[in-house]
Amino acid sequence: MILESVEHGPLIWPNGMTEKRVAKDLWERVQLLMQGTSLTKQERECKLYDAFDKFTQIKEESLHTYYLRFTQLINDMNIYKIKMEQFQVNTKFLNSLPPEWSKFMTDVKLVKDLYTSNFDQLHAYLEQHELHANEVRIMRERNQDPLAFIANQHMTPPHFNTYQSLLQ
């Protein structure tokens, strides 16, 4: 009805409704729509909390891409004025990384103050160790297959197996 009024001028109602009554009806409908918007806001906040809870690194995703996705999530939460403690955000950023990062996560937790640092600083620190974390991931993937694990054991230098050779 609003579009009709804008395109063709004031509405003339066959049932004798006055313009004032039509405007009031339109305003009431707009208010109902706005109430729906607040529900949508609540739903969006719930989805953001859920996304934060379930956030994790995607398999073989680079640290930088992981950081960008996390940044986007935190920015979306800030838009909706969802405030979280810095410690909580930092802990989520670290604990959502896969196991190959565990050594570096421990280092970060020992070196950085998670209450005052931000996840941008944590990312910068971890980024220095991404190559090593990727090597750890590759080794774990190779050793998931029991046959590959045995093959890798036979390829280790002889001096590593000195104790085993003494037992035989």
N, C-alpha and C positions, 0 to 999 in steps of 0.2 A: 504494500500500500504506500509506503514511503517513496519507493522508486516510481510508482505510478504518479504520485503527486509531484515529484520533481520533474518528470518527463512531460507531463501533460497539464500542469497547473493544478489549482485547488480542485479537490474531489467534490463532485456533486453526487450525493447519495439519494437513491430512489426511495429509501425508507424514511427520509426526512431527518436523518441524523445530522446534527450540527457539526461544524468544523471543530469546535471546542471539544465535543464529546469524542470525535474521531482522534484528535490529538491525544486526549487522555488515554484512550484505548491503546494507541500506538506506544505511548510512554510506558504503560503497564507491561506491554509485551517486551519492550526493550529492557525493562527492569528484570523481568523473568529471565531473559537471555543473559543478562549480566550476572544473575545468581548462578546460572550454569557455568559461567566463566570462573567463579570462585571455586566451584566444585572441580573444575578442570585444573585449577591451580593446586588444589589439594591432591588430586590424582597425580599431577606432575611431581609434586614434592615426594609423594610415596614412591613413585618410580625412581626418582633420583636417590632416595635412601636405599632402595633395593639395589640399584646399579652400584652404589658405593659398597654395599655389603658383599655383592657378588663379584666385584671387580678383581680381575686377575690377568696375568700376562697370557697372551695368546701364543700357542706353540710356535717357536722359531721367530717370534716377533722381536725386532730390534729394541734395545733399551730406549732409543730415541722415540720410536713409534709408541711404545708403552707409555713413556713420559707424556707425549702429546695427547694420548687418549685420556690419561689421568688428569692432565691440566684442563682439558675440555670438560670433563665431569665436574671438577672442582669449580670451574668458572660457571657452569650451569647451576650448580648449587648456590653459588654466590649471587647469581641473578635472582634467585628465589629467596634470598636472604636466609639460607640454611647455613647456620654457623656451626663450625666444629672446632674443637680444640686443636691447636697446632700439633700436639703430641699424637692425637688420634689420626690426623691426616698423614703425618710422617710414618707412623706405625703401619697404617694401611698400605702406603706406597711401598714400604720395604717388605712387608709380610706377603704381599701379593706376587712377589717375584718367584720364579721357579727355584728348585733346589740347587741348581748350579751357582746361584748367587748367595747361598747361605754363608760361606766364609766372608764374603764382602759385606753382607748385611750385619754380621757380627762385628766386623771392624767398624762399620759406620756407627753402630749402636754404642761402641766403646769410645769412639773419637768425637762424635757429634752429640750435641745436646738436643735431643728430640723435642724439647719444650720450646726452644728458641730458634733452632734452625728451621728452614722451610724445605719442602720437597725439591725445590729447584736446586738448592745446595747439595742435597743428597744425590740427586741425579748427576750433577757435575762431578761429584766424587766417584760415584759408581761407574760413570762413563769411562774413566781412566782404566777400568778393569774389565771392560766388556770382552775384549779378545780372550782373556784367560777364562772368563765365565763360559764363553762359547766353546772353548777347548774342553772344559769339564763336561759340558752338555754332550759333546760329540763322543767323549770317552764313555759316558754313561749309556748313551744309545748303543754303542758298539757292544758293551758288556751286558746289555739286556738279553741278548741272544746267548743261551748257555754254550752253544758251539763256538760262537765268536769269542766268548770269554776264555774257553779252553785254548783256542787257537792263539789268542793274545798271550796267554800264560806261557805257551811253548816258545813264543818269540822273545821273551825277556832274556836279557843277557845271562850267561851261566853263573856269574858271581852272585846274582840275586837268588838263585836256587841252591846255594851252598848248603843251607840247613836241610832242605829236602833231600839232597843227595847223601848227606850224612845219615839220614834215617833209613835209607834203602839198603 
